[in-house]
Amino acid sequence: MRTGIANLPLHYGTCPPWLFERMHKLSKAIIAAILVDYSSDEVLRRLADPFWFQAFGNVLGFDWHSSGISTTVMASVKEGLRNADLGIGVAGGKGKTSCKAPEQIQLLGEQFSLSDSKTGEVVYASRLSSKVDNSAVRDDYSLYMHSLVLTEKGKWTVIQQGLNDKSQYARRYHWLSDSVKDFVNEPHEAICCDARGSRVLNLTAKQSKETRSSSVDLVKDNPEHLRRYFKPKSQSTLGPFPRPAPKVKTLDMPQRINWKALEAAYEFQPRNYEELLLTRGLGPKTVRALALISELIYGTEPSWSDPAKFAFAVGGKDGVPYSVNKERYDKSIQILQDAIDSAKINNKEKLEALRRLRSF
């Protein structure tokens, strides 16, 4: 079952090394904080939420709404978790790296002491979720990125992205292992697609059961017996569903935002921040960055529904809403990492201070 979809405009370009180095440090610290106060299951659930994922990317300082946020965020998470000994890791990635997902899952399985059968199940899930979104649902988006996040419990989330050359839009798909019951029979809560004049073939719909069966027969036997299946109603398209489709989380990022109005809405000048953070020398905007990071970690789903506001944490690489402030970025990493290190020795005072920042 796909847990969410995000539609994002296509942007070209690369992430500068100075930013990527900070991104993987901050992403590791944020995930570690979630692990301290919640669990690895919660990390997967957050990553499987398209709104939280977008807010996460904005906090890390990448483009606030571009297709590149998917590939760069997952690359930074993969690098941040590499050899981190947190019981969670990432396989796959963009382009040719996506093809390495099976062997990288095997390595993670060995690292987490998973059984061969469990590791095999995860490899199967990786391959099939990719096939479903790339081949079984023909919505004119071709996958070019496939990442799987695996925990030591053997649970996973898949984040993958496809490109539509005509619309110059990318579509990100999120899967969560706890939600999957059947990969090829109604695995999706819903599938959203731009209108194209021709209806989109959905070989995972219930009405396509005979078509799936006959497709297997085609490669096993004489194709003559398939003639009886060639009827207009033997497979479904993504036109009308036989029943109302359940609501699915779908994120459509706007092309433009009134950043001045948004900044005014989320601007604040907190008092007593020295006492709150137990740290001297922090200015209001650093506190705002930490407050947004705190909301990302300790907030609830409604607070993630406006992911653009999280771009105010440290800024964005393209100067929207303002250029990345390296000093503020480094300070945020240091404070969050110090809080996590303190929590590991049963001293959660600093982490609790960060949690209280949500009240701002």
Sequence and secondary structure as in RCSB ss.txt:
>XXXX:A:sequence
MRTGIANLPLHYGTCPPWLFERMHKLSKAIIAAILVDYSSDEVLRRLADPFWFQAFGNVLGFDWHSSGISTTVMA
SVKEGLRNADLGIGVAGGKGKTSCKAPEQIQLLGEQFSLSDSKTGEVVYASRLSSKVDNSAVRDDYSLYMHSLVL
TEKGKWTVIQQGLNDKSQYARRYHWLSDSVKDFVNEPHEAICCDARGSRVLNLTAKQSKETRSSSVDLVKDNPEH
LRRYFKPKSQSTLGPFPRPAPKVKTLDMPQRINWKALEAAYEFQPRNYEELLLTRGLGPKTVRALALISELIYGT
EPSWSDPAKFAFAVGGKDGVPYSVNKERYDKSIQILQDAIDSAKINNKEKLEALRRLRSF
>XXXX:A:secstr
 EEEEEEEE       HHHHHHHHHHHHHHHHHHHHHS HHHHHHHHT HHHHHHHHHHTTS SS THHHHHHHH
HHHHHHTT  SSEEEEEEEGGGGGGHHHHHHHHHHHTT  HHHHHHHHHHHHHHHHIIIIIB SS EEEEEEEEE
ETTS EEEEEEEEETTTTEEEEEEEEGGG S SSSS  S       SS  EETTSGGGHHHHHHHHHHHHS GGG
GGGG  GGGSEESSS SS     EEEE  S   HHHHHHHH    SSHHHHHT SS  HHHHHHHHHHHHHHH  
GGGGS GGGGGGTT BTT SSSB  HHHHHHHHHHHHHHHHHHHTT  HHHHHHHHGGG 
